[in-house]
Amino acid sequence: MKFQGISGNFAEAGVEALAVAVFKGEKPSAGVLKDLDKLTGGLMAEVFKAEEFKGDSGQTVLLRFAPKGAVKASRLLLVGCGDAKDYKTSSAGNMCGTATRYLRKRNVKSMAVMPRGDADAVATTQNVVQAFITSQFEIDKYKTKDKIDKAVTSLTVCIDGAKPGDLKTGIARGEAIGDSMNFTRDLANEPPNILTPTEMANRAAKMAKEVGLKCEILTEAQMTKMGMGSLMSVSIGSEQPAKMIVLRYTPAKSTGKKGELLALVGKGITFDTGGISLKPGEGMDAMKYDMSGGGTVIGAMRAIALLKPSVPVLGIVAAVENMPDGKASRPSDVVHAMNGKSIEILNTDAEGRLILADAVAYAEKQGATRIVDMATLTGAVIVALGGHNTGIMGNDQGLVKEIIACGKEAGEGFWQLPLGPEYSKDIRSDIADIKNIGPRGKAGTIMGAVFIQEFVDKAKWAHLDIAGTAWLDSGKPHMAKGPSGVAIRTLIKLVENSQ
């Protein structure tokens, strides 16, 4: 893909199509809209007058016109962005993604985008370029025919008055983030017969070598020796051996607080049958996405390595397959985690928290002072929040608020659910320290979080339940159905805020 930034007139862009953001109720009577209306010979004004286009979010109208003067484009796409007061930097990305997917269908190869409305040229360009990349990801990798093979290959970002250096920086950042999100989405889209825990580890190791991360892969023998009985209780029923992927980013010169280390920890269940507590067959195919938390960590660490923040970051992924066989864990088994706590397993389908227990404990043992874990943990969070917000909980309100704020800036929604000793009491076991589920039908998302909390000692910790946001059941104007790469942009902002 080819990118360039223009800080002057859009006429300098030698492209096939122009795309411009239009706010609800806006008229082509001033500024860039007036210039574009003149370019189209008044077509834009006619469309507005006929109320064919009102600027509602996601609305599109394509105008065709004869190229004039220096302008080579013969098409102008109006992209509705809703009320101007609701337009944010992240909205520029959605606008570009919508335009890219629309124009790609019409075999356009080069386009220019005028995002408008934001003085931060670096952030705006970053969001536009990232969305240009992520909007063209499709889930048809294994199709032998009827593949979507059309692509827009050249993007020009037009921001009047922007400094050329800011446009260049924004393009580089957008490429790093967009490619990393698609790396994660490609992992999540893989079928489980291909993406086993071993394959997930191999891909993480290859990526780490390419971008300069240190990578260590822990084997089952090593994890067993460390006392990770909770994690191993999930893997024991599968012929595929578990792996723990450990990625380390160390800056050339650190500006963070001495002794501070942020750890990103992900659930990497490459397929979840539920184990002996077998899931219903209907919808089980979606459980290939149960490694999305781990995929998010891998993608975020890739972007971090490319963006080179001045603080160290640790990435940990527990990669495991949850299968039923004669060796599999049974409801009522008792196992011990690496921090010594005993766990009564009452439901083998509540397996994500079992692997995260040892993963977060390991992260803290490695020196993590702040831990953010992410997982497609509970169906209950989908019932509570649907697909619009990720559930967030934690033991430190400052960290939780910071993640929510970073998400708002990145265009990703997080909604806090409560934790407290009253909930922790609900997972006390009669025969062990804790049990891996709470009361049936009550506060399921919170029960998963308070369980993981039992394995965090002194670190500040937050838990992200991405079960409702890790994939889209249907596409959006700016993104295809399937894996979403959720939380990567938020985590990058969290890391960069720590500098």
C-alpha positions in Angstrom: 0.0 0.0 0.0 1.1 3.5 -0.8 0.5 6.5 1.5 1.1 10.2 1.3 0.0 13.3 3.2 -1.0 16.7 1.7 -1.2 19.8 3.7 -2.3 22.1 0.9 -5.2 21.9 -1.6 -6.8 18.5 -2.4 -6.3 19.3 -6.1 -2.7 18.2 -5.5 -3.8 14.6 -5.0 -3.5 12.7 -8.3 -6.2 10.0 -7.4 -9.2 8.4 -8.9 -11.7 9.4 -6.1 -12.0 12.0 -3.4 -13.8 11.3 -0.1 -14.9 14.0 2.3 -16.5 14.0 5.8 -19.8 15.8 5.9 -21.7 16.6 9.1 -25.4 16.3 9.7 -27.2 19.4 8.4 -24.2 20.8 6.8 -24.4 22.7 3.5 -21.8 23.2 0.7 -21.8 27.0 1.2 -18.3 27.5 2.6 -14.8 26.1 2.9 -13.8 22.8 1.4 -17.4 21.7 0.7 -17.9 24.9 -1.4 -14.8 24.1 -3.3 -15.9 20.6 -3.9 -19.3 21.7 -5.0 -17.8 24.0 -7.6 -15.6 21.1 -8.8 -18.7 18.9 -9.3 -20.5 21.7 -11.2 -23.1 22.1 -8.4 -24.0 18.4 -8.1 -23.3 18.4 -4.4 -25.7 21.3 -3.8 -28.4 19.5 -5.8 -28.0 16.4 -3.7 -28.3 18.4 -0.5 -31.3 20.3 -1.8 -33.1 17.2 -2.8 -32.4 15.8 0.7 -30.8 12.7 -0.8 -27.9 13.1 1.6 -28.4 14.4 5.2 -25.0 13.6 6.7 -26.2 10.8 9.0 -23.4 8.7 10.3 -22.3 6.1 7.8 -24.5 7.5 5.0 -22.7 7.7 1.6 -23.4 9.3 -1.8 -21.2 9.0 -4.8 -21.0 11.9 -7.3 -19.4 11.5 -10.7 -18.1 14.5 -12.7 -15.6 15.5 -15.4 -12.1 16.1 -14.1 -11.1 19.8 -14.1 -7.7 21.5 -14.2 -5.2 19.9 -11.9 -7.8 17.6 -10.3 -7.6 14.1 -11.8 -10.4 12.6 -9.8 -13.7 12.0 -11.5 -15.6 10.8 -8.4 -16.5 12.4 -5.1 -17.8 10.3 -2.2 -19.7 12.1 0.5 -19.5 10.3 3.9 -21.9 11.2 6.6 -20.4 11.7 10.1 -23.4 12.6 12.1 -23.5 15.6 14.4 -20.4 17.7 14.3 -20.3 17.9 18.2 -19.9 14.1 18.4 -17.0 14.0 15.8 -13.8 12.9 17.4 -10.3 12.0 16.1 -11.3 8.3 16.0 -14.4 9.3 13.9 -12.0 10.2 11.1 -10.9 6.6 11.0 -14.5 5.3 10.7 -15.1 7.8 8.0 -12.1 6.6 6.0 -12.9 3.0 6.6 -16.4 3.5 5.3 -15.1 5.4 2.2 -12.5 2.7 1.5 -14.9 -0.2 1.6 -17.4 1.7 -0.6 -14.9 2.7 -3.2 -13.1 -0.7 -3.2 -16.4 -2.3 -4.4 -16.3 0.1 -7.4 -12.7 -1.0 -8.3 -11.2 2.3 -7.3 -7.4 1.9 -6.7 -6.4 5.3 -5.4 -8.3 7.7 -3.2 -7.8 10.9 -1.2 -9.5 11.5 2.2 -10.4 14.9 3.7 -11.3 13.9 7.3 -11.9 17.5 8.6 -12.7 18.7 12.1 -9.6 18.0 14.1 -6.5 20.1 14.6 -4.3 17.1 15.7 -2.8 16.1 12.4 -0.7 13.3 13.8 -3.7 11.6 15.5 -6.1 12.2 12.7 -3.7 10.9 10.0 -2.9 7.9 12.2 -6.6 7.0 12.6 -7.3 7.5 8.9 -4.3 5.3 7.8 -5.1 2.6 10.4 -8.7 2.4 9.2 -7.7 2.3 5.6 -5.7 -0.8 6.4 -8.2 -2.5 8.7 -11.2 -1.8 6.6 -9.8 -4.0 3.8 -9.3 -7.1 6.0 -11.7 -10.0 5.0 -12.3 -13.4 6.5 -12.2 -15.2 3.1 -8.6 -16.4 3.4 -9.4 -20.0 2.7 -11.9 -19.5 -0.2 -10.7 -20.8 -3.5 -13.3 -18.8 -5.4 -15.6 -15.8 -4.8 -12.8 -14.1 -2.8 -12.9 -10.3 -2.4 -9.8 -9.5 -4.3 -10.4 -5.8 -5.0 -8.3 -3.4 -3.0 -7.6 0.3 -2.8 -3.9 0.4 -2.9 -3.1 4.2 -2.6 -4.3 6.7 0.0 -3.6 10.4 0.2 -4.6 12.2 3.5 -5.5 15.8 3.0 -5.3 18.0 6.1 -5.2 21.7 5.3 -2.3 23.5 7.1 -0.8 20.3 8.6 3.0 20.1 9.0 4.5 17.6 6.6 6.4 16.0 9.5 3.1 15.4 11.4 1.6 13.8 8.4 4.6 11.5 8.0 4.5 10.6 11.6 0.8 9.9 11.5 1.2 7.7 8.5 3.9 5.6 10.1 1.9 5.2 13.3 -1.2 4.3 11.4 0.6 1.6 9.4 2.1 0.1 12.5 -1.3 -0.1 14.3 -3.4 -1.1 11.3 -1.0 -3.9 10.3 -0.8 -5.1 13.9 -4.6 -5.1 14.3 -4.9 -7.2 11.1 -2.2 -9.5 12.4 -4.4 -10.2 15.4 -7.5 -10.5 13.3 -5.8 -13.0 11.0 -4.8 -15.1 14.1 -8.4 -15.1 15.4 -9.8 -16.0 12.0 -7.7 -19.1 11.7 -9.5 -22.5 12.1 -8.4 -24.4 15.2 -7.0 -27.3 13.2 -4.4 -24.8 12.0 -4.0 -22.4 14.9 -3.0 -24.9 17.7 -1.2 -23.6 20.8 2.1 -24.6 19.2 1.3 -22.8 16.0 0.2 -19.7 17.9 3.5 -19.7 19.8 5.4 -20.2 16.5 3.7 -17.2 14.9 4.3 -15.1 17.9 8.0 -16.1 17.9 8.4 -15.3 14.2 6.7 -11.9 14.6 8.9 -11.1 17.6 12.1 -11.8 15.6 10.8 -9.6 12.8 10.1 -6.5 15.0 12.8 -6.9 17.7 10.9 -8.4 20.7 12.4 -11.0 23.0 10.3 -14.1 23.0 10.3 -17.1 25.3 8.0 -20.1 24.9 7.3 -22.1 28.1 6.5 -25.8 27.7 4.1 -27.9 29.7 7.1 -29.5 31.5 8.3 -26.0 32.6 4.8 -24.8 33.6 4.3 -28.0 35.6 7.6 -27.5 37.4 6.5 -24.0 38.3 3.3 -25.3 39.8 0.9 -24.1 37.2 -1.7 -26.7 38.1 -4.6 -24.5 37.3 -3.5 -23.9 33.7 -2.5 -27.5 33.2 -5.9 -28.7 34.3 -7.4 -27.2 31.2 -4.7 -28.5 28.8 -4.7 -32.1 30.2 -7.7 -33.2 28.0 -6.1 -32.2 24.8 -3.5 -33.9 22.6 -2.2 -30.4 21.7 0.4 -29.3 24.3 -0.1 -26.0 26.1 2.3 -23.1 25.6 3.0 -19.9 27.5 4.1 -17.2 25.2 6.3 -14.5 26.9 7.1 -11.4 24.9 9.3 -8.6 26.2 9.7 -5.1 24.9 12.7 -3.2 26.4 13.3 0.4 25.3 16.8 1.6 24.5 16.3 4.3 27.2 13.5 4.1 29.7 11.7 7.2 30.9 9.2 5.4 33.1 9.3 5.1 36.9 12.1 2.9 38.1 10.8 -0.6 38.9 7.5 -0.1 37.1 6.5 -2.7 34.6 3.2 -3.0 32.7 2.1 -6.6 31.8 -0.5 -7.4 29.1 -1.9 -10.9 29.7 -4.2 -12.7 27.3 -6.4 -15.8 27.3 -5.3 -17.9 24.3 -7.8 -20.8 24.2 -7.3 -21.9 20.6 -10.5 -23.9 20.8 -13.0 -24.3 23.6 -15.3 -27.3 23.6 -16.1 -26.7 27.3 -14.3 -29.9 28.2 -16.3 -32.4 30.2 -18.9 -29.6 30.8 -19.5 -29.8 27.1 -20.9 -26.8 25.3 -24.0 -27.1 23.1 -23.1 -27.9 19.5 -24.9 -24.9 18.1 -22.5 -22.0 17.9 -19.5 -24.0 19.1 -17.7 -23.1 15.8 -17.3 -19.5 17.2 -15.1 -20.9 19.9 -12.1 -20.6 17.6 -12.3 -17.0 18.7 -11.6 -17.9 22.3 -8.0 -17.0 21.8 -8.8 -13.4 21.0 -7.5 -12.1 24.2 -4.1 -13.7 23.5 -4.3 -12.5 20.0 -4.8 -9.0 21.2 -1.7 -9.2 23.4 0.4 -10.4 20.5 -0.9 -7.7 18.2 -0.4 -5.0 20.8 3.1 -6.1 21.5 3.9 -6.0 17.7 2.6 -2.4 17.5 4.5 -1.5 20.6 7.8 -2.8 19.2 7.3 -0.8 16.0 6.2 2.4 17.8 9.1 2.2 20.3 7.7 3.8 23.5 10.2 4.6 26.2 8.7 2.2 28.8 9.2 -1.6 29.1 6.2 -3.9 28.5 5.7 -7.5 29.2 3.3 -9.6 27.1 2.0 -13.0 28.3 -0.3 -15.4 26.5 -1.5 -18.7 27.9 -2.2 -20.8 24.8 -4.3 -23.9 25.5 -6.9 -26.1 23.9 -9.8 -27.2 26.0 -11.0 -30.7 25.0 -12.8 -33.6 26.6 -11.2 -37.0 26.8 -10.4 -39.7 29.4 -7.7 -37.5 31.0 -9.7 -34.3 31.1 -10.5 -32.5 34.3 -13.9 -33.4 35.9 -16.3 -31.2 37.7 -15.3 -31.5 41.4 -11.6 -31.9 40.7 -9.3 -29.9 43.0 -6.0 -28.4 41.6 -3.4 -26.0 42.8 -2.3 -22.8 41.1 1.3 -21.6 41.1 0.6 -19.2 44.0 -0.4 -22.2 46.1 -4.1 -21.6 46.2 -6.4 -24.6 45.8 -9.2 -24.5 43.3 -12.3 -26.7 43.1 -13.3 -27.0 39.5 -17.1 -27.1 39.3 -17.4 -26.3 35.6 -14.7 -27.1 33.1 -16.2 -24.6 30.7 -15.1 -21.8 33.1 -11.6 -22.5 31.8 -10.4 -19.1 30.8 -10.1 -18.0 34.4 -8.1 -21.1 35.2 -5.4 -20.4 32.7 -5.4 -16.7 33.5 -4.9 -17.5 37.2 -1.4 -18.8 36.5 -0.7 -16.3 33.8 -1.3 -13.2 36.0 0.6 -14.8 38.9 3.5 -15.5 36.5 3.4 -11.9 35.2 3.7 -10.6 38.8 6.5 -13.0 39.5 8.3 -11.5 36.5 8.1 -8.1 38.1 4.9 -6.7 36.8 3.5 -3.8 38.9 0.5 -3.2 36.7 -1.3 -6.0 34.9 -4.1 -5.8 32.3 -5.6 -9.1 31.3 -8.0 -9.6 28.5 -10.2 -12.5 27.6 -13.3 -13.7 25.9 -14.3 -14.8 29.3 -18.1 -14.9 29.8 -21.3 -15.0 27.9 -22.8 -13.0 30.7 -20.9 -9.8 29.5 -22.7 -10.1 26.2 -26.1 -10.3 28.0 -25.1 -7.2 30.1 -23.4 -5.0 27.5 -24.1 -6.5 24.1 -21.4 -5.8 21.4 -20.9 -2.1 22.0 -18.8 -2.1 25.2 -16.1 -4.2 26.8 -16.6 -5.0 30.4 -13.8 -3.7 32.7 -13.1 -4.4 36.4 -10.1 -4.1 38.6 -8.5 -3.6 42.0 -7.2 -0.1 41.3 -9.7 2.6 40.3 -6.9 4.8 38.9 -5.9 2.1 36.4 -9.5 1.3 35.5 -10.3 5.0 34.8 -7.1 5.4 32.7 -8.1 2.5 30.5 -11.6 3.8 30.1 -10.2 7.2 29.1 -7.7 5.7 26.7 -10.6 3.7 25.1 -12.7 6.8 24.7 -9.8 8.6 22.9 -9.2 5.5 20.7 -12.9 5.1 19.9 -13.4 1.9 21.9 -16.0 1.7 24.7 -15.4 0.2 28.1 -18.0 -0.1 30.9 -17.0 -0.7 34.5 -18.7 -3.4 36.6 -18.2 -3.6 40.4 -15.9 -5.8 42.4 -15.9 -6.2 46.1 -15.5 -8.6 49.0 -19.3 -9.4 48.8 -18.7 -10.9 45.4 -15.5 -12.7 46.4 -17.4 -14.5 49.1 -19.5 -16.1 46.3 -16.6 -18.2 45.0 -15.5 -19.6 48.4 -15.4 -23.4 48.2 -16.4 -25.8 50.9 -13.5 -28.1 50.2 -10.8 -25.8 48.7 -9.8 -22.2 48.8 -12.0 -21.1 46.0 -14.3 -22.6 43.3 -14.2 -21.5 39.6 -17.8 -20.5 39.3 -20.2 -18.5 41.4 -24.0 -18.9 42.0 -25.8 -20.1 38.9 -27.2 -17.2 36.8 -25.8 -14.4 39.0 -23.1 -11.8 38.2 -21.3 -14.2 35.9 -18.9 -11.6 34.5 -18.0 -10.4 38.0 -17.5 -14.0 39.2 -14.9 -14.5 36.5 -13.1 -11.3 37.5 -13.0 -11.9 41.2 -11.6 -15.4 40.6 -8.7 -13.9 38.6 -8.2 -11.3 41.3 -7.3 -14.1 43.7 -4.1 -14.6 41.9 -2.9 -11.0 41.9 -0.8 -10.1 45.0 0.4 -6.5 45.1 0.1 -5.4 41.5 -2.5 -2.9 40.2 -4.7 -5.0 38.0 -7.6 -4.6 35.5 -9.5 -7.2 33.7 -11.1 -6.7 30.2 -13.9 -9.1 29.2 -14.0 -8.8 25.4 -16.5 -11.6 24.8 -19.0 -9.2 23.3 -16.5 -7.1 21.3 -13.8 -9.4 20.0 -15.7 -10.2 16.8 -18.6 -8.8 14.8 -21.5 -11.1 13.8 -22.2 -8.8 10.9 -20.1 -6.2 9.2 -20.1 -2.4 9.7 -19.7 0.3 7.0 -16.0 0.6 8.0 -15.2 -3.0 9.0 -15.9 -6.6 7.8 -17.6 -9.2 10.0 -15.4 -11.4 12.0 -12.5 -10.6 14.4 -12.3 -6.9 15.4 -8.9 -6.5 17.0 -10.6 -4.8 19.9 -8.5 -3.1 22.6 -5.3 -2.9 20.7 -5.6 0.9 20.2 -6.6 1.4 23.8 -3.6 -0.6 25.1 -1.2 1.3 22.9 -2.5 4.6 24.4 -2.2 3.1 27.9 1.5 2.2 27.2 2.3 5.6 25.7 0.6 7.4 28.6 3.1 5.7 30.9 6.1 7.4 29.3 
